[in-house]
Amino acid sequence: MDIIKYPDPRLKQVSAAVDNFDDQLCDFIRELEQTMRAGPGGVGIAAPQVGYSKQIVIVDVSSRPKIASHGCMILINPELTHWEGLAVGREGCMSVPDYTGNVIRAERITVQALNERGEQQEFACEGFEARAVQHEIDHLQGMLFLDRLVSRRNDLFKRKVYQKK
């Protein structure tokens, strides 16, 4: 699927809750995960990034060495139920491919969500995984990391492009 790029107004829409758990939803989630994995360094994706304004998020940071991870998390209608600690960290986004920025996020979170079968699940996340979950959930509220920059003047960076030699 094609990733919608900033400043497309669809990225600012608030997503609707998912209420139909069927084969069509499972097919969409499979395609969404393939899209995430096809992107460079993709560790998360939200349905609004492909033009589907529903509360669906996938996060998988397990490819990053030495990072605590729950593997591939499918989070439908996610809700943060607990958060603690604050840390500044650098974030990028497939919908904002040319920039990264410093964003303050909770260091530890608890998220409740449904899986693709509509079953309730809960995850306690920390560090990079917690940051990725918060970043993707923001997409469901029509927010980008650009909206949470510590300072637009000092904390937005042009992404470096490394060329093969």
N, C-alpha and C positions, 0 to 999 in steps of 0.2 A: 504494500500500500504506500501511497505517497504521503510524506510528512508535510504538514502545513507549516509554513514559515511565518515568523513575525514580520510585518505587522498585521497579518490576516485577522480580521475582526472575529472570526470564529474561535480564536484562541482566548477571547475575552468573555465568552459565554459561560454561564453557570450550567453544569451538566445535570440532567435528570437522573433520578434513581432508576436502577434496573429492577423490573418487577416480573420479567418473564425469563425463566431459566429453561431453555430448550436447546435443541441441536443447533439452531441458528446462532445462538449465543456462543456455544462451544466452538463452532466454526470460526466466528469472528475472533474469539480469543486466540485460537491457533494462528490465524493470519496476523493478529496484532503482535504476538510473540515473535513470529518470523520477521516481521518488520523491525522490531526492536533489535533482534540479533544480527540483522543485516547492516545496521548502522554502526559506524565506527565508535567503539567504546560504549555502546548502548547498554546501560544497566537498568533502565526503566523506561516505561512508555505509558501514556494515558490515552484513552480512546479519543478525547478531543483533538489530539495531535494528528489524527487521521480523518478528522471531520465527523466523528461520531460522538454526539454530545450526550453520552451516558457515563455514569460513574463506574468506570472500569479502569483499573491500574494493574500493571505487571511490573514487578521489581525483582531483579536477580543480580546480586553483586558477587555471586560465588566464583566468578572468573577472576576476581581480584585476589591476589595472594595475601594470606595472613589477615583476612577481613572476616569477622564473625558474620555468619549468614544463615538464613533459613532456606536457602536455595531459591527456586522460582516461586514467588508468591503471587497468586492471582487474588486481587483485592477488589471486590465488587461492593459498592455502597460503603466505602471505608469511612471509619470515624476514629479520630485520635481520642482515646479515653484517658490518657495520662501522658505527661511530658515533664521532663526535668533537665536542669542544666542547660547552659547556652554556650555555643561555640561558633566562631566565625570559620567558614570554609569556602573554598573555591568551587563554583558550580558552573556547569555548561548544560546545554540543552539542544536536542536535535532540531527543535523549532527555532532556535537562535544560534545557527551554526557558526557565526563569525565572531562570537564574543563569549567570554567567561566573566564571572564576577564573584565578589565576596559577599556571602549571605550569612546572617545569623540564624541558626536553627537549634532546636532542642537536641541535646546529646543522647538522651534516652527517651523512647516513646513506647506506648502500648497502642496498638491499632486493632480494632475489631472490624471484621468485614465478612462478607459471604464469599464462598468459593463458587465455581462455575455450576455446581449442583444446587446452590442456594443454601448450603450448610454454613452455620455460624463458625467462625474461626477467630483466633486471637493470637497476635504475635507481639513479643517484647523485643524491640530492636534497639541497637545502640550504634554509635559512631557513624560510619559511612552508610550503612544500611538504613539507619534511622533518617539520615539526611536525604537519601534517595526516596524513601517512602514519603517524606514530607514534601519534597519537590514535586513528585507525581500527583499527590493529593491536591496540591495547589492548582494544578491544571484543571481539576474538576470544578474549582471555584472561579475559573477564568483568570487565574494569576500565573505570571511567569516569574522566574528568578529575578528578572529586571525590576519587578515591582517590589522586591525585598532587598535590593542592594543596600549595603551599609551606607554608601555614598556614591551617587552617580558620577561624581567628579573624580573620586580617587579609587573606586572599587570596581570599575568596569574595564575589562582588558580585551584588546583585539586578540583573537585566538591565533596562535602561531601555526603556520602551515609548514610542515617539514617535507622537503622534497627528497626523493630517492636519488642517490648518487650512483 
